[in-house]
């Protein structure tokens, strides 16, 4: 059977191509073009000019990357975000899977708890940050409860505790979204598997390990990848909670440094180089996670 020109261009299912085209255009306009332009800027002596001005922006090779990699603040920002991911990603997986499993069972006030966990995720960060500043400042509620056990300096002005505190905050704020992902995945785990495990003498904990955890493995892979990507793009939380990456850069993130170098200091070429390195780093981490988290036993 001969294929017509429309079928050859749009494929066997042209309606699918039509539906996916707007999203492809969106990806190209919002992600592909900015990324490509960032790569271009990172290899040139690029600077902001007045609209319509024609200036020479010479090719400088890897000069911007050398500048970035030789900057101690940038290296510390990448180390900070690694600390953040080491805390945030496992904590997100464990808490969201455990809570979603509990919320999926027949408990009282189940709907209330589901909504309660989701509220922080949809609440504006500025409003929630105000609450955490009240809780974790030097005279805050947390230090009042801990008394002599409270850290000195306090949480958000402590160079060793600032980033872990931010990691816990982000985990708490985004937990509702990941709980919903796991709740959706739990609906696809057959109840027959739990009944078979129960007949074999498995208790709740062994059923959780041998049925629930393997059953939601695809969702776990998604949660790990999404948490990694969103965590690597950390900006709002250190900017608001620690006044822009304090103390002394202990909570600065690559995106925050990219904003400071590229926008505040007027060096978009250096900021673009930071962004390109961040994209490469996230891709490497995501591939490693996909290799180990997503593999089948």
Secondary structure per residue as TSV (DSSP state, phi and psi in degrees):
chain	resnum	aa	ss	phi	psi
A	1	X	-	360.0	126.3
A	2	X	-	-76.3	141.4
A	3	X	-	-95.6	132.6
A	4	X	-	-73.8	171.1
A	5	X	H	-63.3	-35.5
A	6	X	H	-67.1	-42.2
A	7	X	H	-65.7	-39.4
A	8	X	H	-64.9	-34.5
A	9	X	H	-81.1	-42.5
A	10	X	H	-98.1	-8.4
A	11	X	-	93.4	-176.9
A	12	X	S	-69.4	-25.9
A	13	X	-	-123.8	79.6
A	14	X	H	-61.9	-29.8
A	15	X	H	-63.9	-34.8
A	16	X	H	-64.8	-41.6
A	17	X	H	-62.7	-39.5
A	18	X	H	-63.6	-42.8
A	19	X	H	-68.0	-33.8
A	20	X	H	-85.0	-16.6
A	21	X	H	-58.7	-45.4
A	22	X	H	-58.2	-37.6
A	23	X	H	-70.4	-36.5
A	24	X	H	-62.4	-42.6
A	25	X	H	-63.1	-40.5
A	26	X	H	-61.2	-46.8
A	27	X	H	-61.2	-41.5
A	28	X	I	-65.4	-40.7
A	29	X	I	-78.0	-36.4
A	30	X	I	-97.4	-26.9
A	31	X	I	-117.1	-55.3
A	32	X	I	-65.3	-49.5
A	33	X	H	-63.9	-48.6
A	34	X	H	-59.2	-38.9
A	35	X	H	-65.3	-44.9
A	36	X	H	-62.0	-39.4
A	37	X	H	-69.0	-35.6
A	38	X	H	-63.7	-42.1
A	39	X	H	-60.6	-43.0
A	40	X	H	-60.6	-46.9
A	41	X	H	-62.8	-36.6
A	42	X	H	-66.8	-18.7
A	43	X	T	-104.1	9.2
A	44	X	B	-130.8	159.9
A	45	X	-	-81.8	81.8
A	46	X	-	-99.1	139.0
A	47	X	-	-150.5	159.7
A	48	X	-	-76.5	141.9
A	49	X	-	-134.5	172.6
A	50	X	-	-67.7	148.8
A	51	X	T	-56.3	131.3
A	52	X	T	87.8	-9.5
A	53	X	-	-74.2	138.5
A	54	X	-	-107.6	114.7
A	55	X	-	-131.6	162.1
A	56	X	-	-88.6	128.7
A	57	X	-	-122.1	88.0
A	58	X	-	-67.7	153.1
A	59	X	B	-73.6	129.8
A	60	X	-	-120.1	7.5
A	61	X	T	65.1	-131.0
A	62	X	T	-94.2	18.1
A	63	X	H	-60.2	-42.7
A	64	X	H	-65.3	-35.4
A	65	X	H	-69.4	-36.8
A	66	X	H	-63.7	-41.6
A	67	X	H	-61.0	-42.2
A	68	X	H	-66.7	-48.9
A	69	X	H	-71.0	-19.7
A	70	X	T	-92.1	0.7
A	71	X	-	-90.2	116.0
A	72	X	H	-60.5	-33.3
A	73	X	H	-65.2	-38.5
A	74	X	H	-68.9	-44.4
A	75	X	H	-62.1	-38.4
A	76	X	H	-69.1	-35.1
A	77	X	H	-63.8	-40.2
A	78	X	H	-67.2	-37.7
A	79	X	H	-65.5	-38.3
A	80	X	H	-61.6	-42.9
A	81	X	H	-71.5	-28.5
A	82	X	H	-65.8	-42.2
A	83	X	H	-60.0	-43.4
A	84	X	H	-59.1	-47.5
A	85	X	H	-66.7	-37.6
A	86	X	H	-62.0	-32.8
A	87	X	H	-86.6	-46.7
A	88	X	H	-71.3	-46.0
A	89	X	H	-66.8	-52.0
A	90	X	H	-62.3	-38.6
A	91	X	H	-63.9	-38.8
A	92	X	H	-63.7	-45.2
A	93	X	H	-64.3	-47.5
A	94	X	H	-65.2	-49.1
A	95	X	H	-68.5	-44.4
A	96	X	H	-67.5	-38.0
A	97	X	H	-69.4	-43.8
A	98	X	H	-63.7	-45.2
A	99	X	H	-70.1	-38.1
A	100	X	H	-65.9	-36.5
A	101	X	H	-63.8	-42.3
A	102	X	H	-65.9	-41.7
A	103	X	H	-73.1	-17.7
A	104	X	H	-82.6	-14.7
A	105	X	S	-86.8	171.0
A	106	X	-	-82.2	89.3
A	107	X	-	-120.5	158.5
A	108	X	T	-71.5	147.6
A	109	X	T	60.7	31.8
A	110	X	H	-61.7	-45.1
A	111	X	H	-63.5	-39.3
A	112	X	H	-61.4	-45.4
A	113	X	H	-66.9	-38.1
A	114	X	H	-60.6	-45.5
A	115	X	H	-66.2	-39.9
A	116	X	H	-60.7	-42.0
A	117	X	H	-71.0	-24.2
A	118	X	H	-86.9	-23.3
A	119	X	H	-57.4	-47.8
A	120	X	H	-58.4	-32.3
A	121	X	H	-65.8	-36.5
A	122	X	H	-93.7	-2.4
A	123	X	S	-84.5	142.3
A	124	X	-	-58.5	137.5
A	125	X	H	-60.5	-36.6
A	126	X	H	-61.1	-40.6
A	127	X	H	-68.7	-42.4
A	128	X	H	-71.1	-35.6
A	129	X	H	-60.3	-37.7
A	130	X	H	-58.6	-38.9
A	131	X	H	-66.5	-43.0
A	132	X	H	-69.5	-33.4
A	133	X	H	-63.9	-37.8
A	134	X	H	-66.4	-36.7
A	135	X	H	-74.8	-38.5
A	136	X	H	-112.0	11.3
A	137	X	S	-77.0	178.9
A	138	X	T	-59.1	-36.4
A	139	X	T	-107.5	22.9
A	140	X	S	-77.6	177.8
A	141	X	H	-63.5	-40.2
A	142	X	H	-63.2	-45.9
A	143	X	H	-67.3	-32.2
A	144	X	H	-65.4	-37.6
A	145	X	H	-71.2	-41.4
A	146	X	H	-72.8	-28.3
A	147	X	G	61.9	-124.4
A	148	X	G	-67.3	-13.8
A	149	X	G	-84.3	-5.8
A	150	X	S	-66.3	139.6
A	151	X	-	-69.0	150.2
A	152	X	S	-137.8	113.7
A	153	X	S	-66.0	166.5
A	154	X	-	-69.7	176.1
A	155	X	G	-50.7	-56.9
A	156	X	G	-84.8	-6.3
A	157	X	G	-115.6	16.2
A	158	X	-	-103.2	122.2
A	159	X	T	-62.7	-25.7
A	160	X	T	-90.7	-22.6
A	161	X	T	-107.7	-11.3
A	162	X	H	-62.4	-51.0
A	163	X	H	-68.5	-43.4
A	164	X	H	-58.8	-36.5
A	165	X	H	-64.8	-41.7
A	166	X	H	-64.4	-39.1
A	167	X	H	-61.9	-41.6
A	168	X	H	-66.1	-40.7
A	169	X	H	-61.5	-48.2
A	170	X	H	-64.0	-39.5
A	171	X	H	-58.6	-47.7
A	172	X	H	-62.9	-42.5
A	173	X	H	-69.0	-37.6
A	174	X	H	-94.3	0.4
A	175	X	H	-59.7	-38.8
A	176	X	H	-59.0	-38.2
A	177	X	H	-64.0	-45.8
A	178	X	H	-71.9	-29.6
A	179	X	H	-62.4	-40.7
A	180	X	H	-63.2	-39.4
A	181	X	H	-61.2	-44.6
A	182	X	H	-69.7	-37.7
A	183	X	H	-59.9	-40.9
A	184	X	H	-65.0	-39.4
A	185	X	H	-68.3	-35.6
A	186	X	H	-65.2	-24.2
A	187	X	T	-67.7	-20.4
A	188	X	T	-94.2	-2.1
A	189	X	S	-85.2	118.9
A	190	X	-	-63.8	134.7
A	191	X	H	-68.2	-22.1
A	192	X	H	-61.8	-32.0
A	193	X	H	-66.7	-39.3
A	194	X	H	-67.3	-38.8
A	195	X	H	-65.5	-39.6
A	196	X	H	-66.0	-39.8
A	197	X	H	-65.6	-38.4
A	198	X	H	-66.1	-39.1
A	199	X	H	-66.1	-27.3
A	200	X	T	-83.7	3.0
A	201	X	T	90.6	11.6
A	202	X	-	-78.6	134.5
A	203	X	-	-83.6	-171.2
A	204	X	H	-63.4	-42.0
A	205	X	H	-65.9	-45.1
A	206	X	H	-68.5	-34.9
A	207	X	H	-64.2	-37.8
A	208	X	I	-64.0	-44.9
A	209	X	I	-71.7	-38.5
A	210	X	I	-96.0	-16.5
A	211	X	I	-118.1	-54.3
A	212	X	I	-66.9	-51.8
A	213	X	H	-60.3	-49.2
A	214	X	H	-65.5	-32.5
A	215	X	H	-67.5	-27.6
A	216	X	T	-107.4	19.9
A	217	X	H	-55.9	-44.7
A	218	X	H	-59.2	-38.9
A	219	X	H	-66.4	-36.9
A	220	X	H	-62.8	-41.9
A	221	X	H	-59.7	-44.3
A	222	X	H	-64.2	-44.3
A	223	X	H	-61.2	-44.0
A	224	X	H	-63.2	-44.9
A	225	X	H	-66.2	-45.1
A	226	X	H	-65.6	-42.9
A	227	X	H	-63.2	-36.5
A	228	X	H	-67.3	-46.3
A	229	X	H	-65.2	-46.7
A	230	X	H	-67.0	-36.5
A	231	X	H	-67.9	-38.2
A	232	X	H	-65.9	-24.0
A	233	X	T	-93.3	24.0
A	234	X	-	-57.5	126.5
A	235	X	-	-147.4	-55.5
A	236	X	H	-60.3	-43.4
A	237	X	H	-66.0	-52.2
A	238	X	H	-66.3	-30.9
A	239	X	H	-64.3	-38.3
A	240	X	H	-92.6	-41.6
A	241	X	H	-75.1	-36.1
A	242	X	S	-117.7	16.9
A	243	X	T	67.4	32.0
A	244	X	T	99.1	36.7
A	245	X	T	99.4	9.5
A	246	X	-	-75.3	173.9
A	247	X	S	-79.9	130.0
A	248	X	T	54.2	42.2
A	249	X	T	79.2	9.5
A	250	X	T	-69.4	-22.0
A	251	X	T	-119.4	13.4
A	252	X	-	-70.5	142.9
A	253	X	-	-113.0	160.7
A	254	X	H	-57.4	-38.5
A	255	X	H	-66.7	-37.5
A	256	X	H	-65.0	-44.8
A	257	X	H	-63.6	-38.2
A	258	X	H	-61.5	-40.9
A	259	X	H	-65.5	-43.5
A	260	X	I	-65.6	-44.5
A	261	X	I	-72.5	-43.9
A	262	X	I	-79.7	-40.1
A	263	X	I	-99.6	-56.0
A	264	X	I	-67.4	-40.2
A	265	X	S	-96.7	-2.2
A	266	X	S	70.3	35.0
A	267	X	-	-122.4	72.0
A	268	X	H	-64.7	-24.6
A	269	X	H	-67.7	-42.3
A	270	X	H	-67.3	-42.5
A	271	X	H	-60.5	-38.2
A	272	X	H	-66.3	-38.5
A	273	X	H	-62.5	-39.7
A	274	X	H	-61.9	-43.5
A	275	X	H	-63.6	-40.8
A	276	X	H	-65.5	-43.0
A	277	X	H	-62.8	-36.8
A	278	X	H	-65.7	-42.6
A	279	X	H	-61.2	-44.5
A	280	X	H	-63.0	-43.7
A	281	X	H	-62.4	-42.3
A	282	X	H	-65.5	-40.1
A	283	X	H	-62.5	-41.4
A	284	X	H	-64.2	-46.5
A	285	X	H	-62.9	-41.4
A	286	X	H	-64.4	-38.6
A	287	X	H	-65.6	-40.4
A	288	X	H	-64.0	-45.2
A	289	X	H	-62.9	-42.6
A	290	X	H	-63.8	-33.2
A	291	X	H	-68.7	-41.0
A	292	X	H	-96.3	-38.7
A	293	X	H	-79.2	-37.3
A	294	X	S	-88.0	-4.1
A	295	X	-	-74.0	151.8
A	296	X	-	-88.1	144.4
A	297	X	-	-72.5	360.0
